[in-house]
C-alpha cells in the first residue's frame, strides 16, 4: 500500500505544489495547470494566465504561446470531463461529487446540476459561454458528455470559449505589467477581476443571443 500512501501525501501537499508551479510559470506549467482547472481541481486560471502574460510583457514568454498552451491544456482537461460524463453517466458523477474526494475538489451535486441546467437551457451555445462563467466554466464539459454531444463540435466550441477567456486574462496581465509592480500583481488581478466579470457576462449574453437568433432563422427556413 506504499503507492496509496504516496498518492495521499501528494494530495495533502497539493497547495504547496500549486504555489510552486505558479511561481515557476512556463509553457509546460501553464498547460498542466489549465488542464487541471478544466477538470474538477480548483486551480484559478486568473492566477495562471494573467501572471504568465505579465511575464510575457517583460519578454520572458510569448503572449500568443501563453494563450495557445492555456487553451490546449483547457481542451485536454475539458475532454477528460466530457469522457467521464459520456461513459460514466449521471449516477457515478453525482456519487463522486458528493464523496470526500469531490468535496476536496470543492465539488458537490448542486454545482453539477447547475451546470446541467445551464447546458439544457442554452444548448450548444453553453459550451462556448459556459467557459466564460465562474462556477460553471470547469464543469460545463460534464453535461456535454452526459448529453452525448458530438465530440468535434464540443471541442470546437470549447476551443472558442477557452481562447476568448484566456485572451481576456492575458490582456489583463499584459496591461497590468505597465502599471503595477510584480509584488502587487495578485492583488490587482483580484481587483480587476470584478470588472472582467461584467465583460464576460456581456460576451456570454451576446453569444447566447447569436445562437438563439441562428436557431430561430433555421427553424423558419425549415417551415418555409
ChimeraX attribute file (.defattr): number of C-alpha atoms within 10 A of each C-alpha:
attribute: neighborCount
match mode: 1-to-1
recipient: residues
	/A:1	5
	/A:2	7
	/A:3	8
	/A:4	9
	/A:5	10
	/A:6	11
	/A:7	11
	/A:8	12
	/A:9	11
	/A:10	13
	/A:11	13
	/A:12	11
	/A:13	11
	/A:14	12
	/A:15	12
	/A:16	12
	/A:17	13
	/A:18	14
	/A:19	10
	/A:20	11
	/A:21	17
	/A:22	18
	/A:23	13
	/A:24	13
	/A:25	19
	/A:26	20
	/A:27	17
	/A:28	14
	/A:29	19
	/A:30	28
	/A:31	25
	/A:32	19
	/A:33	25
	/A:34	29
	/A:35	26
	/A:36	22
	/A:37	22
	/A:38	28
	/A:39	26
	/A:40	20
	/A:41	18
	/A:42	15
	/A:43	19
	/A:44	13
	/A:45	20
	/A:46	20
	/A:47	16
	/A:48	27
	/A:49	30
	/A:50	29
	/A:51	26
	/A:52	29
	/A:53	30
	/A:54	24
	/A:55	21
	/A:56	20
	/A:57	20
	/A:58	12
	/A:59	10
	/A:60	12
	/A:61	17
	/A:62	17
	/A:63	22
	/A:64	13
	/A:65	15
	/A:66	27
	/A:67	27
	/A:68	20
	/A:69	22
	/A:70	29
	/A:71	27
	/A:72	20
	/A:73	24
	/A:74	31
	/A:75	24
	/A:76	19
	/A:77	24
	/A:78	33
	/A:79	23
	/A:80	20
	/A:81	24
	/A:82	27
	/A:83	18
	/A:84	20
	/A:85	22
	/A:86	20
	/A:87	12
	/A:88	13
	/A:89	16
	/A:90	18
	/A:91	10
	/A:92	13
	/A:93	20
	/A:94	18
	/A:95	13
	/A:96	16
	/A:97	22
	/A:98	15
	/A:99	15
	/A:100	13
	/A:101	11
	/A:102	18
	/A:103	13
	/A:104	14
	/A:105	15
	/A:106	13
	/A:107	22
	/A:108	19
	/A:109	16
	/A:110	12
	/A:111	16
	/A:112	21
	/A:113	15
	/A:114	16
	/A:115	23
	/A:116	22
	/A:117	15
	/A:118	19
	/A:119	23
	/A:120	14
	/A:121	11
	/A:122	17
	/A:123	17
	/A:124	18
	/A:125	22
	/A:126	31
	/A:127	27
	/A:128	27
	/A:129	30
	/A:130	26
	/A:131	30
	/A:132	24
	/A:133	17
	/A:134	12
	/A:135	15
	/A:136	20
	/A:137	23
	/A:138	27
	/A:139	26
	/A:140	30
	/A:141	35
	/A:142	27
	/A:143	28
	/A:144	28
	/A:145	25
	/A:146	20
	/A:147	17
	/A:148	15
	/A:149	16
	/A:150	10
	/A:151	15
	/A:152	9
	/A:153	12
	/A:154	22
	/A:155	19
	/A:156	14
	/A:157	20
	/A:158	26
	/A:159	21
	/A:160	15
	/A:161	24
	/A:162	30
	/A:163	21
	/A:164	20
	/A:165	25
	/A:166	27
	/A:167	22
	/A:168	19
	/A:169	25
	/A:170	26
	/A:171	16
	/A:172	22
	/A:173	27
	/A:174	21
	/A:175	15
	/A:176	22
	/A:177	19
	/A:178	11
	/A:179	11
	/A:180	12
	/A:181	10
	/A:182	14
	/A:183	8
	/A:184	11
	/A:185	19
	/A:186	14
	/A:187	12
	/A:188	17
	/A:189	19
	/A:190	13
	/A:191	11
	/A:192	13
	/A:193	15
	/A:194	10
	/A:195	10
	/A:196	17
	/A:197	14
	/A:198	11
	/A:199	13
	/A:200	19
	/A:201	14
	/A:202	11
	/A:203	15
	/A:204	21
	/A:205	11
	/A:206	13
	/A:207	15
	/A:208	18
	/A:209	14
	/A:210	12
	/A:211	16
	/A:212	15
	/A:213	11
	/A:214	12
	/A:215	12
	/A:216	11
	/A:217	12
	/A:218	12
	/A:219	11
	/A:220	10
	/A:221	9
	/A:222	8
	/A:223	7
	/A:224	6
